[in-house]
């Protein structure tokens, strides 16, 4: 399969004189990046299993990932940055995310607060070390009448190769157990990209139809966020409006059309909650290579060796 994808990349690159990139999202399911492989200690079994799955993905499915977003990554306010960087970049090594001078860009950005305690859930982003013009953004909202309103953009400057935005300070309107999208804009191989990641959920409810509708409005530019991501990957906790790899448009004949890029069941064997979406006007047009996912999980549930009931999903375009 890897050889077939590489041949398609080579043929398409000759036709378009452009290079492909692969974006990747993986919900790691309450993964504590501070404790999974601390400096000068042995790795936890969960961490080793995740690294092995990542390596299997680039050895057998897609050779290189350029930008990866990880959700349900827990990083407490007092976490040791060196531990966090080490853990995430070992998974990044498995995904073969390019380095320059031994470095790739690592960002850990708080995306919400827990109702159970004040530990930080973050979106962690690993980015190709060849990227330039990097800007991270956290877009959060206030809840009024059970609906998101008053979106607020928090730009987060790229600080060298390592950007940590994990803080006990957060806007007073953040309600517990909501999660907000985090995006990164960058230039790579002469092309500009703006790619976001989200763990779409609301307290006490798994099927987040209300938030999903507002995420679409957000990506259409119908909120006060001036530069929303063109492509959004994540664990949406709701099945896609249409389920087909390599782009399907929904609604096909209506207004406010969106493109969905799905790899099929990937959240336990029976559910498909992990995928990418884009506004139809920003949809990735042909030639698109493929939408892929990591190897099947050991037992298909949250208690197996990786600790996650999600498969990672990549999109090459």
C-alpha positions as CSV (number, residue, x, y, z in Angstrom):
1,X,0.0,0.0,0.0
2,X,2.8,2.4,0.9
3,X,4.4,1.8,-2.6
4,X,1.1,2.6,-4.3
5,X,0.7,5.8,-2.4
6,X,4.3,6.9,-3.1
7,X,3.8,6.2,-6.8
8,X,0.6,8.3,-6.8
9,X,2.4,11.1,-5.0
10,X,5.2,11.0,-7.6
11,X,2.9,11.0,-10.6
12,X,0.7,13.8,-9.2
13,X,3.7,15.9,-8.2
14,X,4.9,15.8,-11.8
15,X,1.5,16.9,-13.1
16,X,0.9,19.7,-10.6
17,X,4.5,20.8,-9.8
18,X,3.4,20.8,-6.2
19,X,4.3,18.8,-3.1
20,X,1.8,17.0,-1.0
21,X,1.5,17.3,2.7
22,X,-0.3,15.0,5.2
23,X,-2.3,16.4,8.1
24,X,-3.0,14.0,10.9
25,X,-5.3,14.0,14.0
26,X,-5.4,11.5,16.9
27,X,-7.4,11.6,20.1
28,X,-5.1,10.0,22.7
29,X,-7.9,9.7,25.3
30,X,-6.7,11.3,28.6
31,X,-3.0,11.0,27.7
32,X,-0.9,12.7,30.4
33,X,2.1,14.0,28.4
34,X,4.0,14.8,31.7
35,X,4.1,11.2,33.0
36,X,4.1,8.9,30.0
37,X,7.9,9.0,29.5
38,X,9.6,11.5,31.8
39,X,13.2,12.4,31.2
40,X,15.6,9.7,32.6
41,X,12.7,7.3,33.3
42,X,11.3,4.3,31.5
43,X,8.3,4.8,29.2
44,X,4.8,3.7,30.2
45,X,3.3,0.8,28.3
46,X,0.6,3.0,26.8
47,X,3.2,5.4,25.4
48,X,5.2,2.7,23.8
49,X,2.1,1.2,22.2
50,X,1.1,4.6,20.7
51,X,4.6,5.1,19.3
52,X,4.5,1.7,17.7
53,X,1.2,2.4,16.1
54,X,2.5,5.7,14.8
55,X,5.6,4.0,13.3
56,X,3.4,1.3,11.7
57,X,1.4,4.1,10.1
58,X,4.3,5.7,8.3
59,X,6.0,2.4,7.5
60,X,2.8,0.9,5.9
61,X,0.3,3.6,5.0
62,X,1.7,7.2,4.6
63,X,5.4,7.8,4.6
64,X,5.5,11.2,6.2
65,X,3.2,13.4,8.3
66,X,3.8,17.2,8.1
67,X,1.4,18.4,10.8
68,X,-0.3,16.4,13.6
69,X,-2.8,17.5,16.1
70,X,-3.5,15.5,19.3
71,X,-6.5,15.9,21.4
72,X,-7.3,14.8,25.0
73,X,-3.7,15.5,25.9
74,X,-3.5,16.4,29.6
75,X,-0.8,18.9,30.7
76,X,-1.2,20.2,34.2
77,X,-0.1,23.8,35.0
78,X,3.0,22.5,36.9
79,X,4.0,20.0,34.2
80,X,7.7,19.7,33.3
81,X,8.1,21.1,29.7
82,X,11.0,18.7,29.0
83,X,8.8,15.7,29.8
84,X,6.0,17.0,27.6
85,X,8.2,17.7,24.7
86,X,9.9,14.3,25.0
87,X,6.6,12.3,25.0
88,X,5.0,14.2,22.1
89,X,8.1,14.1,19.9
90,X,8.6,10.4,20.4
91,X,5.1,10.0,18.8
92,X,6.2,12.5,16.2
93,X,9.2,10.4,15.4
94,X,6.9,7.5,14.8
95,X,4.9,9.7,12.4
96,X,8.1,10.8,10.7
97,X,7.3,14.5,11.0
98,X,10.4,16.2,9.5
99,X,13.0,17.9,11.6
100,X,15.5,20.6,10.8
101,X,18.7,20.6,12.9
102,X,17.1,17.9,15.1
103,X,14.0,20.0,15.8
104,X,10.4,20.2,14.7
105,X,7.8,22.7,16.0
106,X,6.0,21.6,19.2
107,X,3.0,23.5,20.6
108,X,0.9,22.6,23.6
109,X,-2.2,24.9,23.9
110,X,-4.9,24.8,26.5
111,X,-8.3,24.3,24.9
112,X,-10.7,24.1,27.8
113,X,-11.1,23.2,31.5
114,X,-12.4,20.1,33.2
115,X,-15.5,19.9,35.4
116,X,-13.7,17.4,37.6
117,X,-10.6,19.4,38.4
118,X,-8.5,22.2,37.1
119,X,-6.1,20.1,35.1
120,X,-5.6,21.4,31.6
121,X,-6.8,19.6,28.5
122,X,-4.7,20.7,25.6
123,X,-4.4,20.4,21.8
124,X,-0.8,19.4,21.1
125,X,0.5,20.2,17.6
126,X,3.6,18.9,16.0
127,X,4.7,20.7,12.8
128,X,7.3,20.0,10.1
129,X,10.6,21.8,11.0
130,X,10.7,23.2,7.5
131,X,7.6,25.3,8.0
132,X,7.8,29.1,8.2
133,X,5.5,32.1,9.1
134,X,3.9,30.1,11.9
135,X,1.0,31.5,14.0
136,X,-1.1,29.5,16.5
137,X,-4.7,30.5,17.3
138,X,-7.1,29.5,20.1
139,X,-10.7,30.4,19.3
140,X,-13.0,30.1,22.2
141,X,-16.6,31.2,22.9
142,X,-19.1,32.1,25.6
143,X,-22.2,30.1,26.1
144,X,-25.6,31.9,26.2
145,X,-28.8,30.0,26.2
146,X,-27.0,26.7,25.4
147,X,-25.5,28.3,22.2
148,X,-22.0,29.4,21.6
149,X,-21.7,33.2,21.2
150,X,-19.1,36.0,21.5
151,X,-16.3,34.1,19.9
152,X,-12.8,35.3,21.0
153,X,-9.5,34.8,19.2
154,X,-6.4,34.4,21.3
155,X,-3.3,34.6,19.0
156,X,-0.4,32.6,20.3
157,X,3.0,33.5,18.9
158,X,5.4,30.7,17.9
159,X,8.3,30.8,20.3
160,X,11.2,29.1,18.7
161,X,10.5,25.4,18.3
162,X,8.6,25.1,21.5
163,X,5.4,26.9,22.4
164,X,3.7,26.2,25.7
165,X,0.4,27.9,26.4
166,X,-0.7,25.9,29.5
167,X,-1.9,28.3,32.1
168,X,-4.2,28.5,35.1
169,X,-5.4,31.8,33.7
170,X,-8.3,31.6,31.3
171,X,-11.3,33.8,30.3
172,X,-14.0,34.0,33.0
173,X,-16.6,33.0,30.4
174,X,-15.0,29.6,29.8
175,X,-17.5,27.0,31.1
176,X,-16.3,23.6,32.4
177,X,-16.1,20.7,30.0
178,X,-16.4,22.7,26.7
179,X,-13.5,22.3,24.3
180,X,-12.3,24.9,21.8
181,X,-10.6,24.7,18.4
182,X,-6.8,25.4,18.1
183,X,-5.3,26.0,14.7
184,X,-1.9,26.7,13.1
185,X,-1.2,28.7,10.0
186,X,2.1,28.2,8.3
187,X,3.9,28.2,5.0
188,X,5.5,25.0,3.6
189,X,7.0,24.4,0.2
190,X,5.7,27.8,-0.9
191,X,2.1,27.0,0.0
192,X,0.1,28.6,2.8
193,X,-2.0,26.4,5.1
194,X,-4.4,27.0,8.1
195,X,-5.3,23.8,9.8
196,X,-7.2,23.4,13.0
197,X,-7.9,20.6,15.5
198,X,-10.8,20.2,18.0
199,X,-12.2,17.8,20.6
200,X,-15.8,18.6,20.0
201,X,-17.8,18.0,23.2
202,X,-20.1,19.7,25.7
203,X,-20.8,18.7,29.3
204,X,-23.0,15.7,29.9
205,X,-23.7,15.1,26.2
206,X,-21.8,13.0,23.6
207,X,-23.7,13.9,20.5
208,X,-22.7,17.5,20.1
209,X,-25.1,18.6,17.3
210,X,-25.4,22.1,18.7
211,X,-21.6,22.7,18.7
212,X,-21.1,21.0,15.4
213,X,-23.5,23.5,13.7
214,X,-21.6,26.4,15.3
215,X,-18.3,25.0,14.3
216,X,-19.5,25.1,10.7
217,X,-20.6,28.7,11.1
218,X,-17.2,29.4,12.6
219,X,-15.4,27.9,9.6
220,X,-17.7,29.9,7.2
221,X,-16.6,33.1,8.8
222,X,-20.0,33.8,10.3
223,X,-18.6,34.6,13.7
224,X,-16.2,37.4,14.6
225,X,-13.2,35.2,14.1
226,X,-11.4,36.8,11.1
227,X,-9.3,33.9,9.9
228,X,-10.8,30.5,10.9
229,X,-9.0,27.3,9.7
230,X,-9.6,26.1,6.2
231,X,-9.4,22.5,7.3
232,X,-10.5,21.2,10.7
233,X,-9.7,17.7,12.0
234,X,-10.8,16.2,15.3
235,X,-12.9,13.9,17.4
236,X,-16.3,15.5,16.7
237,X,-18.3,13.0,18.8
238,X,-20.9,12.8,16.1
239,X,-20.9,10.9,12.8
240,X,-20.2,13.0,9.7
241,X,-23.0,14.3,7.6
242,X,-21.8,12.1,4.8
243,X,-19.3,9.3,5.1
244,X,-16.9,8.9,2.2
245,X,-13.1,9.2,1.9
246,X,-11.6,11.7,-0.6
247,X,-14.3,14.3,-0.1
248,X,-18.0,14.2,-0.1
249,X,-20.1,17.4,-0.1
250,X,-23.1,17.8,2.1
251,X,-25.8,19.0,1.5
252,X,-25.1,18.4,-2.2
253,X,-27.6,20.8,-3.6
254,X,-28.1,23.2,-0.7
255,X,-26.5,26.3,0.7
256,X,-23.7,26.2,3.3
257,X,-22.1,23.1,1.8
258,X,-19.3,21.4,3.6
259,X,-16.7,18.9,2.5
260,X,-16.2,15.8,4.7
261,X,-13.2,13.6,4.6
262,X,-13.7,10.3,6.5
263,X,-11.8,7.1,6.8
264,X,-14.7,5.1,8.1
265,X,-15.2,3.5,11.5
266,X,-12.3,4.7,13.7
267,X,-13.8,5.4,17.1
268,X,-14.2,1.9,18.4
269,X,-15.1,-0.6,15.6
270,X,-18.6,0.7,15.2
271,X,-18.4,4.5,15.2
272,X,-16.9,7.2,13.0
273,X,-16.3,10.3,15.1
274,X,-12.8,11.2,13.8
275,X,-12.5,13.0,10.5
276,X,-11.7,16.3,8.7
277,X,-14.1,18.9,7.4
278,X,-13.7,22.1,5.4
279,X,-16.0,24.8,3.9
280,X,-17.0,23.7,0.4
281,X,-15.3,26.8,-1.1
282,X,-12.1,25.7,0.6
283,X,-12.5,22.0,-0.1
284,X,-9.4,20.2,-1.1
285,X,-9.8,19.6,-4.8
286,X,-8.3,16.9,-7.0
287,X,-5.9,15.4,-7.1
288,X,-6.4,14.4,-3.4
289,X,-4.4,11.3,-2.5
290,X,-6.3,9.6,0.3
291,X,-7.8,9.7,3.7
292,X,-6.2,7.0,5.9
293,X,-6.1,5.7,9.5
294,X,-3.8,3.9,11.8
295,X,-3.9,0.2,12.3
296,X,-6.8,-1.4,14.2
297,X,-6.8,-1.0,17.9
298,X,-6.0,-4.1,19.9
299,X,-9.4,-4.7,21.5
300,X,-11.4,-1.9,20.1
301,X,-12.1,-0.3,23.4
302,X,-10.7,2.2,25.8
303,X,-9.0,-0.3,28.2
304,X,-6.6,-1.9,25.7
305,X,-2.9,-1.3,25.7
306,X,-2.8,2.2,24.1
307,X,-5.4,3.6,26.5
308,X,-7.3,5.2,23.6
309,X,-10.4,3.9,21.7
310,X,-9.5,6.1,18.7
311,X,-7.5,5.5,15.6
312,X,-5.4,8.3,14.2
313,X,-6.7,9.7,10.9
314,X,-4.5,11.3,8.2
315,X,-5.4,13.3,5.0
316,X,-2.8,13.7,2.2
317,X,-3.4,16.4,-0.3
